[in-house]
């Protein structure tokens, strides 16, 4: 069911595209000074919607959110939740193909964009994805006056097959602007030959109303944890380095407990290790929980660790749980993988990837120095409020929309 603000202009009621009506860009600006934006993004849960609401609060925008009706990832399946605000329009779409972020496309073939007839098509999919190619073709064939903005997290120039490489070249050649989720992803765009404008803006911020410091409750005790609690929230996969975290905690002694929240293929291995004598009774492995419950677990921790390890084809692209923990006032420890140092800045502790002793030393520093922990708590929370709230991300994104509407449509360089 489509969710719309009844007070909004309905582009579907127009007869024909701007070219068919003979409108020039200048005339369109005169008749409709608001930028009409179609944001295609896999935001299916209400926890993601504050970004949309922050964008829609701008008097400069008329926002449509085009999203899959359902999606499945490695942890669970999701169904599109209804929008709670009436400040933007929600258009659910079917998808074709398995739920692989690189291989699915939207249905109908125009992905609902002819209904919206946007000034800006902003699709948050990788340039080598079928969905991004679909958006590029729709813009070129059906909506040639629209501007096309892509998004990328890819911070490693991976070897690709001939078809994905061709798709990436075509979409980047079509793009008027590309938003990169981290600085290394911006560099990878240049390695691929993209010469158009870019900005580094994370895909999603955090709500400081949901993720905030809370008075200690009995969560840790209810889970059987005591002492200094170190935590991890996320997937249990080799590249996340959760085994490194277990080994680091194993050498700290009985005063440190470990809380792991998540799931994945390494879970059985982690449970076996947690039962060994040096960790027995000090590790709790909790299943993956809905986003709204994550703050409760983060507030039960004295420190959150993200010990990611770079592989041949992956390194940490952001680490959203870092800003969630910082917003909750939980000090963070991160490895030097990918974007982690960029996200943390000077507000957390860093250690070399895979270095068990260095990670253990970070844990011990926070455990033994309450003043250091308190200082990092304040600094982390301030950094989130300045850089990583939904409102901050929305404001940076709107600056991109302004820029792309003011520049000639150019299509982003060589690809």
N, C-alpha and C positions, 0 to 999 in steps of 0.2 A: 504494500500500500504506500502510495506516495505521500510524503509529508510536506506541506507547503504553507507558507504564510499567505493568507488570502489577500492581504493588502499589497502583495508584491505584483509587479508587472509580470505577465505570463508571456514569455517569448513564443510559446507554442501557438498563441493566438494570432501571431503575425502571419502574413501571407508571403512566403518566399524569403530567401536569404537577403542579406544586405546588398549583394551584387544584383539579385533579381529585382530588388526594389529600386536599384540605382543609387543607393545611398553612398556617399563618399565617406571616408573615415572622419573627416572634419564634420560632416553633417551628423554622423552617428554621435560624435562627441557632444554636439549641440543638443540633439534630441534626448540623449540618454547619457548624462555625465558620469553615471556610475559604471564601473567596470563589471561586466558580467563574467563571472569566473565559474568554470566547470572543473571541480577538483575530483579526479578519479583516484580513489585511495581505498585500500582495504581496511577501513576503519569500521569495524562491525560492533564494537562494544562501546557502551556509554562512557567508559573511562577515556576514550579517545576524543569524545565529542567536544570537550572544552576548547580544543584547538579550533574546531569549526565555529564554535560560538564566539571565540575571540576574533576570528577573521570576520564573521558576520556582523559584529558590532561596529565595524568601520563603516561610516557613511559613504565611503568611496566604492563599496562592493555590493554586488548582488550575487550571492553565493549559492551554487548548487553542489551538493555532494552526491557523486555517483559511486555506488559501492556494490560489491557482490551480495547476493542474498544470503550466502553461506560460504564458509571457508573451513578447511581443516589443515592444521599444521602438525608438527611432530608431537605436540603435547595434548591437543584436544581439538574438538570441532566447535565451530561458532555459528550462530545464526544472527543475522543483522538485527540489532536492537533498534526500536523506534527512537527517533530524535525527540529530545525533551524540550527543545527550544523551537520557536516558530520564526526565528530570525533568518533561517536559511531553508533551502528546499532539499529534500532527500529523495533520490531516485534509485530504487533498488534495481539491480541488473542480474540476469542469469550469467553464468560463466560456462565456457566450453573447454573441455580438456581437464586432465587431473589437476589437483590443486598444487601445482608446481609454479612458483612465482615467475619462472622464465617461459613457461609453455602454455599458459592459459590465455584465453581471450574473452572478451565480453560479447554478450548477445542482448539485443539485436546487433547486426553488423555495424550500425552507426554508433553503438555504445550509448544510445540515448542523447547523443550530442546534437542531433538535428532538432530535438525537442527544446534544447536549451539555447542553441545558437549563441555560443559564448564569444566574448572578445578574447578570452584567454582559456586555453585548454592546459590544465596543470595535471599531469599524470605522475603519480609517485610510484613509478616502476623503473627498473633498470633499463638502460638503453639497449641491451641485447635481449630484451624480453619481447615475446609476441604481442603482449598488450601495448607496449610502447610503440611497436611498429604499427599496430592497429590504429592508435591515436594519430600517428604521423600520416598514415594514408588517409584517414578521415579528414584531417585538416587540409591536406593537399588537394583532395578530390572534391570534398563537399563543403568545406568551410575555409576557403583560402585566405580570407581576411583575418582569421583568428591567429593569435600568437600561441606557440607551443612551448611549454616549459616541461622539462624532464627532471627527474631526481635520480641520484646515484649514491650508493654506499660503497661501491667497489673500490677498495684501497689497495688492491694488488692487480697488476696487469697480468691476468691469467691467460694461458693458452686456451683458445676456443676453437671449436670446429668451424668449418667454412661457413655454415649457415648462420650460427650465432654471430660470427664476425661480420658477415654481410648485414645482418639485422642491425647491429650496433652502428655500423657505418652509415646506413640509411637513416636511422633515427637521429643520430647526432648531426648529420647533414641537414635534417629538417628542423632541428631545434633552434628556437630563438634565444633560449636561455637554459642553462642547466644549474640546478641547485645540488651541491655536493654536501653529504652529511658530515664530512670531515676533511681536513686539509689534504691528506694523502689521496683521497678520492678526487679532489680537484686536480692534483698533479697527474693522476692516471688519465683523466679526461684529456689533458694536453698530450700525453703519450699516445693517445688514440687519434690525435690529429684535430681534435675539436679546438676551434679558435674563437668561438663566440664568448659572450659574457657569462660569468659564473659568480656564485656566492656560496659561502660555507654556512649552512643553516641546518641544524638537526631536524629530523623529520617530525619529532614529537617532543613537546616539553613535558612539564609535570604540573599537577595542580597542587598548590601549597595549602589548599583547603583539605584535600584528601591526604596528601603526604605532608605531615607536620609532626613536630615533637609532641608527644603525649606523656601524661603522667604514667610512671611504671605501673603495669598491671601484673596479673599473675600468669601471663603467657609462658614465660620461661619456666616457672615452677610447674605449671600444668603440663609442660612437655618433659619435665624431669631434668631440667638444666639448672646448673648452679655455677657460682663463680663468675669469671669473666667470659662472656658469651661472644664468640666469633661466629659470623654467619655468612651464608652464600645463598643467593636466590637465582635460579635459572636452570638451564639444561644440563643434564649430566652426560656430557660428551667429552672426548679427549681434549679437544682444543680449548675447553674452558678451564682446564687445569685443576679440577676439583680434587684429583688424587694428590697433587702437590700440597693443597691445603690440608688434607688429612695428615700427610706426613709432617707438615710443619706443626700442627697442633699436637701430634703424637709426642713431640719432643719438648713440650712446654710444661709438662707436669699436671698434676691433678687439679690445679686451680683454674684451668681453662676448659670450657666446654665448646662444642661445635654444633651449630644448627644448619642443616642443609635442607633447603626447600626447593622442590622441583621434581624432575623426572627425566628419564632418557635411558639410552642403551647401557650406560655404565652403572646403573643403580645396583644391580646384583653384586658387581665387583666392589662397589663402595660399601655395601652392607657387610660383606665378608671382612673387609679390612677393618671396619668399625668395631667388629667383635673381637679383634685381637687384644691381648692383655694391655698393651700400652694405650689403647683407646676405649676399652670396654667401660660402658656406663657414662661416657663423656660425649657421645655423639647421638644426635637425634636426626633422623631423616624423615622429613614430612613431605607428603605428596604436594604436587603443584596445586596452588590455590588461586581462586579468582583475584583479579587485580584489586578489588575493593578490600580484600583481606590482607594484602601484602603489607600495608603500613603497620598492622598489628605485629607482624613478625619482625619487621625492621626495627620497631621500637623495643623489641625484646633483646636486641643485640647491643653489645658494647662496641662492636666494630663489624663492618661488612667488608669481605674480601672478594676481589674479582681477579683470580690468578690466571688469566687467559694465556695461552701459548700459541705463538704464530706457527702455522704449518705452510706447506708449499703453496697452498691455494686459499689460505684464510688467515686473517689477523683481525683483532677486535676492531669493529667498525664504530662503536660508540660506547656501549655498556650502559644502557638506560637505567639499570638498577643502581648505578652509581649516583645519579642525580636524585633518584627516589630516596636513597638512603640519606644523602646530604640534606634533602628537604626535611627528612624526619629527625635531623640532628644526630645522625649516626655517623661517626668518623669512618672514612673509607681507606682501604688499602688496595692498591692495584698494581698489576704487573706493568711492564713497559711495552706491552703488546699494542700495536696499532694506535688507536685514538685515545687510549686510556690516559696517558699523560696530558693530552690536550683537554680532556674533559675535566680532570681533577685539578689541573693547574698546581697552585701552591697550597691547596686546601686538603690534601690527603698525603698518605705515605706511598711511595713507589718502591718496587724492588725488581731486579732483573728476572726475566721470564724463567720459570722452572727452577729458580734458586730457593730450595727449601729452607736453607739456613737464613737467608735474607728475609724471607717471608716470616719465619719464626721470630726474627729480631724485631720486625715491625710490630708483630702482635705483642711482644714483651714490652716494647717501648710504650705502646698505648696502655697496656695493663699497669705499668709501673709509674706512669707519669700522668696523673689526672689533669694537670694544668695543660699539658700538650693536647690531650684528648678534648678538653673544653675549648681550647683555641681552635682546633680543627673543626669542631662542631659549629662554632660561630662562623668561621670563615666559609665552610661548606654551605651552610644555610644562606649566607649572604650571596655567595656565587650563584646559587640556584635562583634566588630572587632577582638577581641582576641579568642573568643570561639564559636561564632554562625554564622559565615559566611558560605556560601556553600563550600568555599575552606577549611575552618577549619574542617568542618564535613567530607569532602572528604579525607583530609589527615589522620584523625583518622580512617576512614573506610579502607583506603589502608593499614594502619598498621595492622588491623585485617586480611586483605587478606594475607599479608606477613606471619603473625603468623600461620594462619591456613594451609597454603601450606607447612610450614616447620615442622609442627607437624605430627606424625603418625595419620592416620584416626582412630578415636577412638569412635565416636558416643555418646559422651556427658554424660555418666554415667547412673544412674538407671532409670531416668525419674520418 
